[in-house]
Amino acid sequence: MLLGLLPVSISGLLIFPALGLDYVQHGRPVQYDFPIREYSVIITKEGYYPKSILAFEGERIRFFITSTTELPSCFSMPDKNIFLAVQKGKVAETEVYFSAGGEFEFFCPTGKIKGRVSVIKRERKYNQPVSKSENKNIHSKNSYNSDAGSRALAASAWMPKD
């Protein structure tokens, strides 16, 4: 019976890397101290794709960067002391840890292109459990006025003119 559940458990860990259980080593999941997001960034003549990246404070982002142009390209993030020269057809890789919320710009001065990483501040640390009283406050029916919200929505709805 236990052996029948084992493949499902391991495949579940591989399917859901957002839980912090990205990889399996020696048959056991590896637990990280902080979440890791992975983004592939492509440099074109028009700019970076994607040019806007979202993360939460306390996360590490692993960037995989490549270029589609023969022109010299780079990925520079001065706030984090990162500079990568990027060549067409090759993948450059770096990791960045974001300890605080804010906007962080990345750019390439040779191509005059730029993008940004928006880091959202967390209200609490991701590894701190929610207490029962906090959970009740988050999910209580009286934590918002649903009647006032529905009236505001109805007042802001677009109506065609005759």
C-alpha positions as CSV (number, residue, x, y, z in Angstrom):
1,M,0.0,0.0,0.0
2,L,2.8,2.4,0.9
3,L,4.7,1.7,-2.3
4,G,1.6,2.6,-4.3
5,L,1.5,6.1,-2.8
6,L,5.3,6.7,-3.1
7,P,5.3,7.5,-6.9
8,V,2.4,9.9,-6.5
9,S,4.1,11.7,-3.6
10,I,7.4,12.1,-5.4
11,S,5.7,13.2,-8.6
12,G,3.6,15.7,-6.6
13,L,6.8,17.2,-5.2
14,L,8.2,17.6,-8.7
15,I,5.0,19.2,-10.0
16,F,4.6,21.7,-7.2
17,P,8.0,23.4,-6.8
18,A,6.4,26.5,-5.3
19,L,6.1,24.6,-2.0
20,G,9.9,25.0,-1.6
21,L,10.4,21.3,-2.4
22,D,11.9,21.7,-5.8
23,Y,14.2,18.7,-6.1
24,V,14.5,15.2,-4.8
25,Q,17.9,14.0,-3.7
26,H,18.4,10.4,-2.7
27,G,14.6,9.8,-2.7
28,R,13.9,12.7,-0.3
29,P,12.7,16.2,-1.0
30,V,15.2,19.0,-0.5
31,Q,13.8,21.8,1.7
32,Y,15.1,25.3,1.0
33,D,15.4,28.2,3.5
34,F,13.8,30.5,1.0
35,P,11.6,30.1,-2.2
36,I,13.3,30.1,-5.6
37,R,11.6,31.4,-8.7
38,E,13.1,30.8,-12.1
39,Y,12.6,33.2,-15.0
40,S,13.8,32.9,-18.6
41,V,14.6,36.3,-20.1
42,I,15.0,36.8,-23.8
43,I,16.8,39.9,-25.2
44,T,15.5,41.1,-28.6
45,K,16.0,44.3,-30.6
46,E,12.7,45.6,-29.0
47,G,13.9,44.9,-25.4
48,Y,13.6,42.3,-22.7
49,Y,10.9,39.7,-22.7
50,P,9.4,39.7,-20.1
51,K,10.3,43.2,-19.2
52,S,8.3,43.1,-15.9
53,I,9.0,40.4,-13.3
54,L,7.2,39.9,-10.1
55,A,8.6,38.4,-6.8
56,F,8.0,38.6,-3.1
57,E,10.5,39.7,-0.5
58,G,12.5,36.9,0.9
59,E,12.6,35.1,-2.5
60,R,15.6,34.2,-4.7
61,I,15.2,34.5,-8.4
62,R,17.3,32.4,-10.8
63,F,17.5,34.1,-14.2
64,F,18.3,32.3,-17.4
65,I,19.1,34.9,-20.1
66,T,19.7,34.6,-23.8
67,S,19.7,36.9,-26.8
68,T,18.2,36.7,-30.3
69,T,20.4,39.4,-31.8
70,E,24.0,39.4,-33.1
71,L,24.4,42.8,-31.3
72,P,26.3,42.9,-28.0
73,S,23.7,42.3,-25.2
74,C,23.9,42.3,-21.5
75,F,21.9,42.0,-18.3
76,S,22.9,44.6,-15.7
77,M,21.3,45.1,-12.2
78,P,23.5,47.6,-10.4
79,D,21.4,47.5,-7.2
80,K,22.4,43.8,-6.8
81,N,26.0,44.1,-8.3
82,I,25.1,41.9,-11.3
83,F,26.5,42.3,-14.9
84,L,26.2,39.5,-17.5
85,A,27.4,39.6,-21.1
86,V,24.9,37.7,-23.2
87,Q,25.6,36.1,-26.6
88,K,23.1,34.9,-29.2
89,G,22.3,31.2,-28.8
90,K,24.0,30.8,-25.3
91,V,22.3,31.0,-21.9
92,A,23.8,33.1,-19.1
93,E,22.6,32.3,-15.6
94,T,22.5,34.2,-12.3
95,E,20.7,34.2,-9.0
96,V,19.5,37.3,-7.0
97,Y,18.1,37.4,-3.5
98,F,15.5,40.0,-2.7
99,S,15.4,40.7,1.0
100,A,13.2,43.8,0.8
101,G,10.3,45.0,-1.3
102,G,10.7,47.7,-4.0
103,E,11.4,48.2,-7.7
104,F,14.7,47.0,-9.1
105,E,15.7,48.0,-12.6
106,F,17.7,45.8,-15.0
107,F,19.0,47.2,-18.3
108,C,21.5,47.0,-21.1
109,P,23.2,50.3,-22.0
110,T,24.4,49.1,-25.4
111,G,20.9,48.3,-26.6
112,K,19.2,51.0,-24.6
113,I,16.7,48.6,-23.2
114,K,15.4,48.1,-19.7
115,G,13.0,46.1,-17.5
116,R,12.2,45.8,-13.8
117,V,11.7,43.4,-11.0
118,S,8.8,44.4,-8.7
119,V,9.3,42.9,-5.3
120,I,6.2,42.9,-3.1
121,K,6.6,43.3,0.6
122,R,5.1,40.5,2.7
123,E,2.9,41.3,5.7
124,R,4.5,38.4,7.5
125,K,7.4,36.1,6.9
126,Y,6.6,33.2,4.6
127,N,7.8,30.6,7.1
128,Q,5.8,31.9,10.1
129,P,2.6,30.0,10.7
130,V,-0.7,31.9,10.9
131,S,-2.2,31.7,14.4
132,K,-5.8,30.7,14.9
133,S,-6.8,34.3,15.9
134,E,-5.1,35.7,12.7
135,N,-6.8,33.1,10.6
136,K,-10.2,34.0,12.1
137,N,-9.6,37.7,11.3
138,I,-8.6,36.9,7.8
139,H,-11.6,34.8,7.0
140,S,-14.3,36.3,9.2
141,K,-17.5,37.3,7.5
142,N,-17.5,40.7,9.3
143,S,-14.0,41.6,8.1
144,Y,-15.5,43.5,5.2
145,N,-18.9,45.1,4.4
146,S,-20.2,43.1,1.4
147,D,-23.2,45.4,1.0
148,A,-21.2,48.6,0.6
149,G,-18.8,46.8,-1.7
150,S,-21.6,45.7,-4.0
151,R,-23.1,49.2,-4.1
152,A,-19.8,50.7,-5.0
153,L,-19.4,48.1,-7.8
154,A,-22.9,48.8,-9.1
155,A,-22.2,52.6,-9.1
156,S,-19.0,52.2,-11.0
157,A,-20.4,49.8,-13.7
158,W,-20.5,51.2,-17.2
159,M,-23.9,51.6,-18.8
160,P,-24.6,52.4,-22.4
161,K,-26.4,55.7,-23.3
162,D,-29.6,55.6,-25.3
